[in-house]
Amino acid sequence: MPPGPGNSVFLAVPCLGEVRWETALAIQKMAARYGGALEVCYLSNVPIEMARDVLASRFLATAHPNLLFLDADIRPPDGFLDLVDRKLPVVAGWCPVMTRDFELYPNLFRRKEGGGYQPCWEESEGLIEVDAVGMGCTLIRREVFERLKRPWFAFEPDPKDGERWTGEDMSFCRKVQEAGFRIHAAPAMKCGHMKTLDLLALYQGSRRTP
């Protein structure tokens, strides 16, 4: 069913290349289901941190109370937008992420002792509280952006390692918590993360060095 009255959604799609057909089909289904309660906006060929910042500013220029970031290679689960009626500051779906060594982990994180984050593997049919989430399929309420200073999304240098950087999604989540908001995730809301792989690279990465 569509979101409740006065609880519409601005669907923001940052595109670093093409939009996967699985993502496009999911957007069509959401548009058909939610009708006028959903506005879709694409932004192409812009660095990801800039794309998220520009899309968030476009969102604030509307009257929508909710922003949904949906990356161009993500297939959201049916019913994800039903979460808007919970009116949570930030809530994300479960998306698999792959390292350079082809290892998979979820885009949900909790702080670890000594600093930094570690993937959260907790499964639940309900919502859980986490410390950070990836932005691939994430709902954010208007008041979050209104309380934070721009730029909302930025890569930040790691103070302990000058060669490492904190991604724009993790730095955003840090700001969200510092502003007093809580971050939630829906582990049961599994998202497809569509990738094109070089099988030679996958083969070479999976081999163990003697």
N, C-alpha and C positions, 0 to 999 in steps of 0.2 A: 504494500500500500504506500501511497505517497507520504512524504514527511507531513507532520502536523502543521496546522495553520501558522504562518509566520516563521517557518523553519526550513526555508528553501536552501538550495546548495549551489555554489559556484564551483564547477568542476574544472580544475586547472591541469592541463596536460603539457609538461615540458618535453620538447622533442629534440634530441640531439641528432636524429637522423629520421628514419621513417617511423610511422606508427604501425606497430604490428597489427595484422588483421584480427588477431584474437582480442586485442585491446579495443580496436574500432568496433567490433561486433558487440563487445560488452557495453561500450558507451551507447550504441544504438538501442540496446535492450533497456538500459537505464533511462534514456530519454523517452522511450515509449512508455515505460512504467510510471515515471515521475512527472512527465509532461512539463508544464510551466513552472514546476518547482525546481527545475534543473536548468542551469545555464552552463554551456560548455565553452571553454576558451583554450586555444592552442598557442604555443609560442615555440618557434623553431630556430635551430642553428644558433643558439646562444649558450655560453657556458652555464652549467647547471645551477651554480649559486646565483648567477644573475637572473636566469630564467625564473627560479623560484621567487626571487625578490620582486621582479616585475609582475609576475602573476599575482602575488599577494597584494601588491599595490592596486592592480586592476580589480581584484576582489573587493578591496576596501572602498573603491569608487562606486560599488553597487550597494544595494540594500540587503543582500543575502547575509544571514547570520553564520553560515557555515562554508568553509572552503574544503574541498576534497582534492588533494594532490593525487593524481594517478599518472604514474610514469608510462611512457609510450610503449613499454615492453611488459606491462603488467596486465594480467587477466584477473580482475577482482571477482570474489565469490558472489553468487546471487544473494541478494539481501543485505549486502554490506551497508548500503545507505540507510537501512532501518536503524542503524546506530545513531543517526542524527537526533532522534527523539530522546536519547539519553542525555543530550546536551553536555557532553564531557569536553573539557578544554582541548585535549588531544587524545585521539584513539586511533590505533593502527591495526591493519590486518597482518597476518603472518605471511611473510614473503621469504623464500629461500634466496640466499646470497652465496656466490661462489668466490673463493679465493683464487689467487694466481696458480695455486697448486691443485685446483679443481676440487677442493674440499668445500662442503656445503654447511651452512649454518643459518639460523633464523635472523631476521632483521630486528629482533627484540633484544634489549641489553639491560643488564643491571651492573651497578658499580661493583668493583672488586677491591678487596683489601690492598692497600698500597697505591691505589689510584688506577685510573683507566676503567674500561668496561669489559665485560665478558658476555657472550651470547646467553640468552635466557631460553632454555629448552622446556620450560614448564608448559604442560598441556592443561587446558581447562575448557569446559563448555561455556563458561562465563568469562567475565573480564578479569584481567590481572593488572596489577600496577607494576610498572617498570621505570627505569631511569632514562632510557633513550630508545628511539625507534628510527628506522629508516623511513623516508618520506614516500616510498613507492606507492602505497595505498593508505593514505592517512587523512583523517578528518580533523580540522582545526577550527575552533570557534573564533569569531570576530574579536572578542575581547582580549584574546591572547596577543594578537598583533597590535591592538590599540595600546596595550600596556608596555610592549617592548619597543626599544629604539631600533631604527633602521640603520644599517642593513640587518635584516632578520636572519639572512643566510649568508655565511661567509666561511671560507676555508681559513683555519687558524693554525699557526705553527705550534708544534709540540714543544713546550718549554724544556722538556728533558731530552729531546732529540731533535736537533736542528734540521735533520733530513726528513722528518715525518710531519705530516699535517693532519689536523682533525677535520673530517668532512663537514660539509655545510649542514647536514642533517643532525649530526652529533652536537655541533656548536649551537644550533637552534634549540635542541632539547636542553642543553645546559642553561641557556637563557630562560627557557620556559620554567624550569625548576627554580632558578634564582628569583624569578618573579612571583613565586608562590603557587604556581599551577601544578597539578598532578598529571602524569602521563599514564595512559592505559593502553592495553593491547587486547585483542580478541584472538587468542591462539586457534580457536576453532574456525576462524575465518581465513582459510587457506587460499592464498593467491598464486596463480601461475606466474612464473617469471620466465618469459620467453627469450631464448638466446639462440644464436647461430654459432656453431662450434666448428673449429678446424679439428677434425678427428686425428690428424697427425700430432697436433699439439696435445690433445687429450691423451693419446697413446704415450707420447714421450713423457708427459707429466705424471702418468700413472706408473711408469717403470721405476723400479727400485735400483739405485746405484749399488753395484756389488761392493 
